[in-house]
């Protein structure tokens, strides 16, 4: 019997004055699709890219809807570190490629890494789109045992791009891009993992003295320079990433958007 995927996302549609940058709400992924397909978002994108005035751009961007890559729930719908619900950790992260000269290289390399048989990153790419200002977002399933900073550093090294440490923030958000900016989507994007897999992933953290979501006592993610090829951690990750994901054997959807002729932004 086919198991229905449950996909949840922390989202702020930015449609009312009460939906400030501190507000975020757990929603079904369908709500994201409605926001990304809305005429309002497309109009905002066109206005942002239709002006060279950076102050005007900044004000317009402040009204962009956004999503959170690392958690689906914050207590009282308040997006800050103190209100994070650790049990809602998504086991994924989002890589930002901010250098306009590296965007297309990273785009091609990420697709290549995702399809290398037996490779460290095979099948771990969950989503990819262009940002409003023509940069690149790559959503990635965390390898088992890796914290967000460890995965970000290792993946950026594999891509051959500089790692943006601002992406390590637990409460971080990502501006939503129009639907036609989407490049790739896996069925596993924002999917709720099975209880068995979550238990295994949490244990991989707690065995290292970390919290169930890979954080330290100060609330930040553990950031260690860990070799992605160490025998023990590599073998453990391969065991899950090959098979063996109880959530979904991902039937990915690949689309080819017309790349917007834009400048760069996060």
JOBELUR-V859184 format. One record per pair of residues at least 12 apart in sequence whose C-alpha atoms are under 8 Angstrom apart, sorted by the first residue. I is the first residue (numbers start at 1). J is the second residue. D is the distance in whole Angstrom. If there is no record, write none. Layout:
<<I | J | D> <I | J | D>>
This chain:
<<5 | 191 | 6> <5 | 192 | 7> <5 | 247 | 8> <5 | 248 | 8> <6 | 28 | 8> <6 | 191 | 6> <6 | 192 | 6> <7 | 28 | 6> <7 | 29 | 6> <7 | 189 | 7> <7 | 190 | 5> <7 | 191 | 4> <7 | 192 | 6> <8 | 26 | 7> <8 | 27 | 6> <8 | 28 | 5> <8 | 29 | 5> <8 | 72 | 6> <8 | 190 | 6> <8 | 191 | 7> <8 | 192 | 7> <9 | 26 | 6> <9 | 27 | 5> <9 | 28 | 6> <9 | 29 | 6> <9 | 32 | 8> <9 | 67 | 7> <9 | 68 | 7> <9 | 69 | 8> <9 | 71 | 8> <9 | 72 | 5> <9 | 190 | 6> <10 | 24 | 6> <10 | 25 | 5> <10 | 26 | 4> <10 | 27 | 6> <10 | 67 | 6> <10 | 68 | 5> <10 | 69 | 8> <10 | 71 | 7> <10 | 72 | 4> <10 | 73 | 6> <11 | 24 | 5> <11 | 25 | 5> <11 | 26 | 6> <11 | 27 | 7> <11 | 32 | 7> <11 | 65 | 8> <11 | 66 | 6> <11 | 67 | 4> <11 | 68 | 7> <12 | 24 | 5> <12 | 25 | 6> <12 | 65 | 6> <12 | 66 | 5> <12 | 67 | 6> <13 | 35 | 7> <13 | 64 | 8> <13 | 65 | 5> <13 | 66 | 7> <14 | 63 | 6> <14 | 64 | 6> <14 | 65 | 5> <14 | 66 | 8> <21 | 79 | 8> <22 | 78 | 6> <22 | 79 | 5> <22 | 80 | 7> <23 | 77 | 6> <23 | 78 | 5> <23 | 79 | 6> <24 | 67 | 8> <24 | 74 | 7> <24 | 77 | 5> <24 | 78 | 6> <24 | 79 | 6> <25 | 72 | 8> <25 | 73 | 7> <25 | 74 | 7> <25 | 77 | 5> <26 | 72 | 5> <26 | 73 | 6> <27 | 72 | 8> <29 | 190 | 8> <33 | 179 | 7> <35 | 65 | 8> <36 | 176 | 6> <36 | 177 | 6> <36 | 178 | 5> <36 | 179 | 5> <37 | 178 | 6> <37 | 179 | 5> <38 | 178 | 8> <41 | 64 | 7> <41 | 65 | 8> <41 | 177 | 8> <41 | 178 | 6> <42 | 178 | 6> <44 | 60 | 7> <44 | 61 | 8> <44 | 64 | 7> <45 | 132 | 6> <45 | 178 | 8> <47 | 60 | 8> <48 | 60 | 6> <48 | 61 | 7> <49 | 133 | 7> <49 | 262 | 7> <49 | 263 | 8> <64 | 175 | 6> <64 | 176 | 7> <65 | 175 | 6> <65 | 176 | 6> <66 | 173 | 6> <66 | 174 | 5> <66 | 175 | 4> <66 | 176 | 5> <67 | 173 | 5> <67 | 174 | 5> <67 | 175 | 6> <67 | 176 | 7> <68 | 171 | 7> <68 | 172 | 6> <68 | 173 | 4> <68 | 174 | 6> <69 | 90 | 7> <69 | 92 | 7> <69 | 93 | 6> <69 | 94 | 6> <69 | 139 | 8> <69 | 172 | 7> <69 | 173 | 7> <69 | 174 | 7> <70 | 89 | 6> <70 | 90 | 5> <70 | 91 | 7> <70 | 92 | 6> <70 | 93 | 6> <70 | 170 | 6> <70 | 171 | 7> <70 | 172 | 8> <71 | 84 | 7> <71 | 85 | 7> <71 | 86 | 7> <71 | 88 | 5> <71 | 89 | 5> <71 | 90 | 5> <71 | 170 | 8> <71 | 171 | 8> <72 | 88 | 5> <72 | 89 | 7> <72 | 90 | 7> <73 | 85 | 6> <73 | 88 | 6> <79 | 171 | 6> <80 | 171 | 6> <81 | 170 | 7> <81 | 171 | 6> <81 | 219 | 7> <84 | 171 | 7> <86 | 212 | 7> <86 | 213 | 6> <87 | 212 | 8> <87 | 213 | 8> <89 | 213 | 6> <90 | 190 | 7> <90 | 191 | 8> <90 | 192 | 7> <91 | 141 | 6> <91 | 142 | 6> <92 | 139 | 7> <92 | 140 | 5> <92 | 141 | 4> <92 | 142 | 5> <92 | 148 | 8> <92 | 190 | 8> <93 | 139 | 6> <93 | 140 | 5> <93 | 141 | 7> <93 | 142 | 7> <93 | 148 | 6> <93 | 152 | 8> <94 | 137 | 6> <94 | 138 | 5> <94 | 139 | 4> <94 | 140 | 6> <94 | 167 | 7> <95 | 137 | 6> <95 | 138 | 5> <95 | 139 | 6> <95 | 140 | 8> <95 | 152 | 7> <95 | 156 | 8> <95 | 167 | 7> <96 | 135 | 8> <96 | 136 | 6> <96 | 137 | 5> <96 | 138 | 7> <96 | 164 | 7> <96 | 167 | 7> <96 | 266 | 7> <97 | 135 | 6> <97 | 136 | 5> <97 | 137 | 7> <97 | 161 | 8> <97 | 164 | 8> <98 | 135 | 6> <98 | 136 | 7> <98 | 264 | 7> <98 | 265 | 7> <98 | 266 | 6> <99 | 135 | 7> <99 | 264 | 8> <100 | 134 | 8> <100 | 135 | 6> <100 | 263 | 8> <100 | 264 | 6> <102 | 161 | 7> <103 | 135 | 6> <103 | 136 | 6> <106 | 159 | 6> <106 | 160 | 8> <106 | 161 | 7> <107 | 136 | 8> <109 | 159 | 6> <110 | 125 | 8> <110 | 159 | 7> <118 | 238 | 8> <118 | 242 | 7> <120 | 234 | 8> <120 | 238 | 7> <121 | 143 | 8> <121 | 155 | 8> <122 | 241 | 8> <123 | 241 | 7> <123 | 250 | 8> <124 | 140 | 6> <124 | 141 | 5> <124 | 142 | 7> <124 | 143 | 8> <124 | 241 | 8> <125 | 138 | 7> <125 | 139 | 6> <125 | 140 | 5> <125 | 141 | 6> <125 | 186 | 7> <126 | 138 | 8> <126 | 139 | 5> <126 | 140 | 5> <126 | 141 | 7> <126 | 184 | 8> <126 | 185 | 6> <126 | 186 | 5> <126 | 187 | 8> <126 | 188 | 6> <126 | 189 | 5> <127 | 139 | 5> <127 | 140 | 7> <127 | 183 | 8> <127 | 184 | 5> <127 | 185 | 4> <127 | 186 | 6> <127 | 189 | 6> <128 | 182 | 6> <128 | 183 | 5> <128 | 184 | 5> <128 | 185 | 7> <129 | 177 | 8> <129 | 181 | 6> <129 | 182 | 4> <129 | 183 | 5> <129 | 184 | 7> <130 | 177 | 7> <130 | 181 | 5> <130 | 182 | 6> <130 | 183 | 7> <130 | 259 | 8> <131 | 175 | 7> <131 | 176 | 8> <131 | 177 | 6> <131 | 181 | 7> <131 | 265 | 7> <131 | 266 | 6> <132 | 175 | 8> <132 | 176 | 8> <132 | 177 | 6> <132 | 178 | 8> <132 | 262 | 8> <132 | 264 | 8> <132 | 265 | 7> <132 | 266 | 8> <133 | 262 | 6> <133 | 263 | 5> <133 | 264 | 4> <133 | 265 | 4> <133 | 266 | 7> <134 | 259 | 8> <134 | 260 | 7> <134 | 261 | 7> <134 | 262 | 5> <134 | 263 | 6> <134 | 264 | 5> <134 | 265 | 7> <135 | 263 | 8> <135 | 264 | 5> <135 | 265 | 6> <135 | 266 | 6> <136 | 266 | 8> <139 | 189 | 8> <143 | 237 | 6> <143 | 241 | 7> <144 | 201 | 6> <144 | 204 | 7> <144 | 233 | 8> <144 | 236 | 7> <144 | 237 | 5> <144 | 240 | 7> <145 | 201 | 6> <145 | 204 | 5> <145 | 205 | 6> <145 | 233 | 7> <145 | 237 | 7> <147 | 213 | 8> <147 | 214 | 5> <147 | 215 | 8> <147 | 221 | 7> <147 | 222 | 6> <147 | 223 | 7> <148 | 168 | 6> <148 | 214 | 8> <148 | 221 | 7> <148 | 222 | 8> <148 | 223 | 8> <149 | 165 | 8> <149 | 168 | 5> <149 | 221 | 7> <149 | 222 | 7> <149 | 223 | 5> <149 | 224 | 8> <150 | 222 | 8> <150 | 223 | 6> <150 | 224 | 6> <150 | 225 | 7> <150 | 226 | 7> <152 | 168 | 8> <154 | 228 | 7> <168 | 221 | 7> <169 | 220 | 7> <169 | 221 | 8> <170 | 220 | 7> <170 | 221 | 7> <174 | 266 | 8> <175 | 266 | 8> <180 | 257 | 6> <180 | 258 | 8> <181 | 257 | 6> <181 | 258 | 8> <181 | 259 | 7> <181 | 260 | 8> <182 | 255 | 7> <182 | 256 | 8> <182 | 257 | 7> <183 | 254 | 7> <183 | 255 | 5> <183 | 256 | 6> <183 | 257 | 6> <184 | 252 | 8> <184 | 253 | 6> <184 | 254 | 5> <184 | 255 | 6> <184 | 256 | 8> <185 | 252 | 6> <185 | 253 | 5> <185 | 254 | 6> <186 | 250 | 6> <186 | 251 | 6> <186 | 252 | 4> <186 | 253 | 6> <187 | 248 | 7> <187 | 250 | 6> <187 | 251 | 6> <187 | 252 | 6> <187 | 253 | 8> <188 | 247 | 7> <188 | 248 | 6> <188 | 250 | 6> <191 | 247 | 7> <192 | 247 | 7> <193 | 246 | 7> <193 | 247 | 5> <194 | 246 | 6> <194 | 247 | 6> <197 | 245 | 8> <197 | 246 | 7> <202 | 214 | 8> <210 | 222 | 8>>
